[in-house]
Amino acid sequence: MCYPDYTGGEEYRAKVVGTLAAELLNSGCRGILQDGLDSVFSEIINSDIETDITRYDYDEDKPAIEYVLGNSTSPAQLVIPSGSYNENGCYQLDDVFVDSLPRWFAME
């Protein structure tokens, strides 16, 4: 993930990491998560993972989770940010990408 010599630079590295992460999420959604949502929640809550999600939160959000899992084979989608490096060497998102965020998060 941190291989410094990708010929496409940071944007290509982000695409590789994003593709892997999206496919891991989607394969989990098609498998254990869809088939055992309650047991996955119980395992997480009873593990050493620190979370502020309560049983009430889960019960409230469960119908939405089931809807997404039941109506999409690929709920995780790869979105590559666009932008450029500024004079300080930091990657700065361009206005086109920032303006598209509401669409990606279904806020339109």
N, C-alpha and C positions, 0 to 999 in steps of 0.2 A: 504494500500500500504506500510505502514511503520511498519507493524506488525513484532516485533523483534524475535519472537519465531518459525519461520518456521523451521521445522526439517531439511530441505535441505539447510538452510543457505541463503546466499546472492544470490547464483545462482538460487535457487528455487524462491526466491522473485522476481528476475528479470524475470523469466519465467512467473510467474503469472501476473506481470505488463505488460510484452510484449504481452502476449496472449490477455489480455483485450484491450490494445491499438490497436493491429492489428485488432481485431474484430470490435472495434468502427469505425476505419477507413474504413474497408471493408463494414460494414453495411451502412455507410454514402455514400460510393462510389456506392453501389447498389441502393440507394434511392435518397435522395435530390440532391446529387451532380450530378449524372448521368441525372436526370430529369430536373434540373434547374441550370446548370452551370453558365449561365450569371447572373441570379438573386443572386446566392451565391456570385459571385465576386462583384456585386454591393453592396450587404449587407455588405460585409467585408470592402470595400473601403469607404463606407459612414458611417461606425461605428466609434467608438472611438479607434479602433485598430490602432496602429502605424505600418506602413509598407512602404517599398520603392518600392513596386510593382506598376507599372503604367499601364494604359490602353494599352499602346503599348506593354509592357511585356506580359500582358494577351493575347492580340490578337496574338502575336507571338507564345506563348506556348499553346494556346487553341487547335490546331490540335493534339498536342502530348497528352494533357490531355484527349481529346475525344477518341483518339486511345486506351489509357490505359484503360479508363472506358468501352469502347465498346468491348474490347478483353480479359478482365479478370474479373472474379467474385471475385477475391481476390488479388488486386494489392499489398496490404500490407502483407508481409511475416514475420513471427517470426524467428529471427536469434539470438541464444543465444551465447554470447561470451564465449570463453574458455580461461582459464588461471589459475593463482594461486595467493595466497596472498604472497607478499614479506615480508621481515623482518620488514618493517615499518607498516605492516597491511594494505597496499594498494593492491587492486586487479590489477594485471598486466596481460595484454593480452598475450597469447602465440603466437609464430611465425606462427603456423598453422592457427590460426584465422586471424592474421594480413595479412598473404599471401592470404587468401580467400576473403578479402574485395573487390578487383577489380572485382571479379566474382559477388558478391552481388550487386554492383553498376554498372554492365554491362560495365565495362571499359576494358574488355579483347577483 
